[in-house]
């Protein structure tokens, strides 16, 4: 693994209580940069706000750490947790993107999950760049009340970056999901574009009616980003965030837990985090990290790549299809997948995307001769 310590400013260590996370997290402090072993989670902070909506950019870089270090680890947290410190913004924003992408790329190659605290939501571009060295198609899931499409001809910003992701060459983005979307903040043209690209949109109302609907999106994703503005402002007790509607704290934590449980999830970012936010907001951010790590500790490794002998296989015949739809159910977790059969010269390129996470209602609807929407969307992207 290349030396990534050159990108970081160390943390001033504080007194911690025995048995808390502060006593067990491997910290980049006055004792030096920790040796990063394969596996685990590496947390770091990037105070890059030049393209952010946050106006007051000065404040403590340890705003969330004090709250996180007070928490106690969960059961079976038998992997290392690192706090690598702070990546100081470069002279230009592209310098910051480069530093973040290098760190993310090295951690991914080391099988260590980067957990990025930012900064503007545009830092998702730097995280995406970190995946380029892997040369594999990836899925991104965003928790946001807007779609943040933007224009490819304009400068990237925290309110417009999806178009920039789509115009990268080579493009490794296979699917993009946005959950918690609030219709008053989205234009019809933006929704039409998402539909045209066969991307996924889960509105806040749908999520609130049944939070389990979002689990397949997270199980299908390699990257999760959370815009802190998507959380209901009364939950953060802060004047920084002004959205009266949004996710409740427990919903945000459940999403983090689902992300941790996902075998594919290998990078997380929480963005638009103001350095001067309230203690309550800092505490919620600390718990988002905690629930992700707790989910990670409970992974069962049941993504059905390779042998599927430990899965129950279901064939469903539809009147309009020559071939049956094939579903798989894990014997370990009772989670479901739908197989999308696709043959081409590039079929190996899409192997990771031909088994689509779903829920039992997709199987139940197929029994009623209803073709799952996710089958159509996946097939269209493969075509």
Secondary structure, 3 states (H helix, E strand, C coil): CCCCHHHEECCCCCCCCCCEHHHHCEECECCECCCCCCCCEEEEEECCCCCCCCCCCCCCCCCCHHHHHHCECCCCCCCCEEEEEEECCCCCHHHHHHHHHHHHHHHHHCCCEEEEEECCHHHHHHHHHHCHHHCCCEEEEEECCCCCCCCCCCCCECCECHHHHHCCCCCCEEEEEEEEECHHHCCHHHHHHHHHCCCEEEEHHHHHHCHHHHHHHHHCCCEEEEEHHHECHHHHCCCCCCCCCCECHHHHHHHHHHHHHCCCCCEEEEECCCCCCCHHHHHHHHHHHHHHHHHHHCCCCCCCCCCCCCEEEEEECCCCCCCCEEEEEECCCCCEEEECCCCCCCHHHHHHHCEEEECHHHHHHHHCCCCCHHHHHHHHHHC
